[in-house]
């Protein structure tokens, strides 16, 4: 099951969200126009014993934060202070992939702190991954053929952190050893 969280305050996010997914039964949509609406929605899902293995947060953002409503920035300290002790880890009892879709959310040390805090709070049971782009994205309305309802990042990089049980960040895996064919001048 996938949890699709999106900011309804912003017209761009709302229009993209309308065309992102069909009415599939394996996607639960959680629209929210504020941090308070997001908390109330997550609380309802915990109470209903809902479980997910993927989560997508479609919001605007910036280095180390996502946005809900009119300039409500959710930083790592917001997650720690307002989300940590609400049992949200119960929503993700299996290895879970969690994508923060906003522009530049993964950028710099603030991006790292945000993704690490999200993993430590939400992925405490069986671990998983948090990831976000370091660059601005360009959103396309749902009516645009082929890419409508999506945001494309033409630059920057995707930052990803892995977590084990307990929400403990795991080290990055080593780079694969690629076979070298010296007769061809380098890597095969």
N, C-alpha and C positions, 0 to 999 in steps of 0.2 A: 504494500500500500504506500502511496505517496501523499504527503501533506503539502499542499500548495497554499502558502501564506502570501497575501499581497496587500499593498496599501491602496485603499479605496479613496483616500483624500485627493489623490493626484489623478487627473484625467488620463495622462499617458499610461500609467500603470493599470488603471481600470480598463481602458480600451485594449491594451495588450492582453490582460487577463481574460477578457471575454472570449478571445479566440485561441487561447493557448491550448486548451484541452477540450476534448469532446465530453460528453456526459458519462464518461467511463465510471464504472463502479469501484475501480481501484484508486481513485483520486478523491481526496477530501479537500475541499476548498475552504480556506479560512480568511475571508476578507476582513480587514480592520482599518479604521481611519485614525487610530491613536494607539499609544502604548496600552492604555487601559482596555480598549476593545481587544487587543491582541492577548493580553493576560486573561481576560474573561473567556475568550474563545479557547485558549489552551487549557484553562481550568475545566471547561466543559468537556473537552476531549479526555482529560485525565479521569474525570468522574465517570465518563462513559467507557472507560477501559479501552480506548482506541490505541492501536499500535501501528507504527510505520517503520519502513526501512529506507525511506528517502524523504527529504524535505527540501523544498525550494522556497526561498524568501525573495519575492519580487518586489523590490522597493528602490527608491533612489538611495544614494549613499555617498560616502566620501571616505577618505583614508581612516579606517578603523571604526566606521559606524554605518548603520542603516537608518533610514528615516521612515517615520509614520506620521501622518497628519501634517499639520503646518509646523515644520521645523522641530519636530520631536526626534532628536537624534538618540539612537540607542547605541551606547558605547560599551566597552568591556565592563566598566564599573556599573553601568545600568543593568547589564545582565547579572553581574554579581549581586547587586543590591536588591533587584526587583524580581529576578527569575530563578535564582539559585535554590531557594528553599520551598519551591512550589511543586515538587515531585514531577517535573516535566521529563526527567530521565525515563519515567515509566512509559512514555509515549514511544520510546525507541529501545525496545528490549533486545534487538538483534543488531548486528553490524549495520550501521546506517551511514548513508552519504547525504551531506547537508550542504547545499549550495546557496550562497548569499550573492544575489544577482546584481546588486547595485553597483554603480560606477565607483571604481577605485577602492572598494571596501578592503581588499587585501593589501593595499599599498603601505609599505614601510613598517616601522616598528609598531605603529598604532594598529595596522591591519593584522600583524602577527598577534598582538595582545587580544584583539577581538576574536579572531578565529580560535585561539587557544582557550579563551574563556568559554566560548560557545561549546567547544568540544568537552571541556571539563564539566559543564553543567548538563548538557543534553545527552551526551554519549557515555554516561557512567556505567551502564550495565554491560554491554558487549563491545563497546568502542565503535569506531567508524572513522569517517573523514569529514573535515570541514574544508571548504574551498571557496575562493573568490578571485576576481580579476583585480589587477593593479591599475587598470586603465579606464578611461571613460568608455561607455558603451553607447551605441546608437540604436534606439528602439524603433521598431516598425509596427505600425498598427496591424490589427488582425486581418484587415482586408487585403494587405499586400500579398501577392502570390508567393508561395514557397517559403518565405521567411517571415511572413506576417505573424505577429504575436510574440516575436522574439527580439532580444537585444543582441547586437553583434559587437564584439570587441575587436577592432582592427589592429590594435597595438597592445603593448604591455604583455604581462604574463599571467598565467593562472597559478595562484599560490594554493598549495594543498598541504594539510597536516593530517596525520593519522593518529588515532587514539586507541588504546587498549582498554580492557575493563578497568573500571575505576575512573575513567575519563583522563587517564594519564597519557600525555603526548609521547608517541613512539618516535625513535630516531628515523630519519629518512633512510630508505633502503639504499644499499650501495649501488653504484652505477653498474650495469651489466658489463661483463667482460665480453667484448666483441672479438671475434676471430680476426686476425690480421693476415692479409695476403700481401707479403712484402713484394712479391713479383709484380703485383698490380699497383704498387705504390702506396699502399695503406690499408685501411679498413675495408673488409669485404662488404 
